[in-house]
């Protein structure tokens, strides 16, 4: 795979790991609240994250 893809995967893992590392109780509460959401709310959250991530990736790709 391309080095940039591995760098992106590594950065995602770092960012995802910061929550449980720095604030385990708050992270656990957030996960608990998310698990109680209905499917449509979770789809909207996921869609927003995909769009935001795509925009950031597009901006970074164009700045290279």
Secondary structure, DSSP 8 states (H G I E B T S, - for coil): --HHHHHHHHHHHHHHHHHHHH-HHHHHHHHHHHHTS-HHHHHHHHHHHHHHHHHHHHHHHHH-
